[in-house]
């Protein structure tokens, strides 16, 4: 369960971090507040809507591929945010699309994976524990964003998020199994 908890924490850390960093990053590069709101709003819209098809997809191809690829797609979203800063609107939109789609891949697959591996007698406890670690990621993301941005700057904070997210995807590839022992 450690990799599922890690992936969930980092997944939500990304959201908390982007709420703090993206508005500052993109306004520093010339975008107005309304456009920043659009950029930041696109991420959860795609995440929310995307969970419907990705949840069905995880039932067909398995949980692990979506968790691993989803984390790597989110990491790519952070890379895009910095790589395209010369065109900040494009950077914001493409990074939000990648972050939203990556999160949509991860979210339903993580919960299903925990359920797959938890015996019915302790499934609720397993889900509660994994959701605790996932949901604490919002607060951790906000704290990390503030500390890193203050100490190292906005760009370094985005790089740190990309590295952390890619690392979480690599750990998921290594540690998560598709074996369904809880049924």
N, C-alpha and C positions, 0 to 999 in steps of 0.2 A: 504493500500500500504506500510505501514511502515515495515512489516515483509519481504515483497519482496525486498524492498530497503536494509534492514539489511542483508538478505541472500545474495543478490548480492554483497554488499560491503565486507562482510566477505569472500565470495567465491573468489573474486579477491584479497583480502588481502592475502589469502593463497598463491596465485601465486607470488605476490610481495615479500612476506616473504620468500618463498622457494628459490627464486632467490638469496637472500642475505645470507640465513642461510645454506641451504643444501650444497653448495660447501665448505663452511668452516667446517661444521660438518663432512662431509664425508672425506675430505682431512685430517682433524685432526685424523681420524680413519683409515688412511692408503690407501685410494683410490687415484689413480692418476687422473689427470685432464681429461683425455680422458674418463675414466669410470664415473667420476662425470658428464661430459657432456652427456653421455648416460643415466644416471639416471635422470638427470634434463630434458632431451629431451623426455623421455618416457611419462612423465606427460602430456604435451600438445598434443602429438600424440594421446594418448588414449582419451583425452578430445575432440579433434577435430573429430576423427573418431567415437567416442562413441555417439556424439550428434545425429547422423542419426537414429540409432535404438531407443535411449531414447526419441527423439522427437516424433517418431511414438507411442512409448509406452505411453507417457503422453496423447496422444489423446485417448487412449483406457482405461487407468486406472485412469486418472486424474493427475493434476499438483502437488497437495499437497504431495502425497506419494513420488514422485521422489525428490521433494525439500527437504523434511524432511530426507529421507533415504540418499540422496546424501550428505547432510551436515554431517550426522553422519558417513558416509563412509569416508569422508575427515578427520574428527576428528580421526577416527581409523587409517588413514594413518600416521598422526603425531605420534600416540602412537606406531605404528609399527616401525617408524624411530628410536625411542629411545629404544624400547624393544629389538630390534634385533641388536643393535650396536656392539655386540661381533662378528657378521658376517656382516660387513658394506655393502658389495655388496648386500646381501639378504635384509638387512634393506632398502637400497636405492631403490632397484627394487620394493619390495612389497609396500613401502610407496608411490612410484610414481604411481604404478598401482592403489592403493586405491584413491589417490588424483585425478588421471586422470579420473577414472570411476565415482567417486563422483561428480566431476565437470561436467562431461558429463550428469549426471542425472539432475543437477541443472540448467545448462545454458539454454537449450531450454524451460524447464518447467517454469522458471521464466518469460521469455519474453511472453510466451503464457498465463500465468496466469494474467499478467498485461493487455494483450489484452482482455482476457475474461471478466475482471472486469471494463474496461474503455468504456464508451459510445463512439461511433464513432466520436462525435463532439469534444471530448477531449482526444482521444486515443493517438494521436501523442505526446501531451504534457505529458501524463502519462508515455509513453514509454521513452521519453526524460529525464524525471525526474528520473525514476528508473535506466536508463542507466547511468545517471550522478553519482548516488550513487554507482552503481556497478563498474563503471570504475575508480572512485576516490579510490576504494579499492586497486588498484595497488600501488599508491603513499603512501597510508596509510600503506600498508603492508611493503613497503620498509622502511618507517620511523619507524614504530613499531619494525621491525626487528633490525634496527640499534640501537635504544635506548635501547630496552630490552637486546639484546645481549651484548651491552657494559656494561650495569648496572648489569645484572644478569647471563649472560653466554648463550651459545648456547642451552644447554639442557632446561633451564628455558624458553627460547623463544619458543621452540617447544612445551613445556607443555602449555604455555599460548595460543598458536595457537590452540592446541587441545581443550582446555577448551572453548575458544571463539567460535570455530566452532561448538562444541557440543551444546553450549548455543544457538547459532543462529538456530540450527536445532530444539531445544526444543521450541523456540519462534515461529518458523514457524509452528510447530505442533499445537500450541495453537492459533495463530492468523490468519493463512491462511484458508480461506474457499474455497470450490469448487463452491460456489454459483456464477453463471454467470450473474451479473446484468447489464453488459455493452452492451448486444446485444439487 
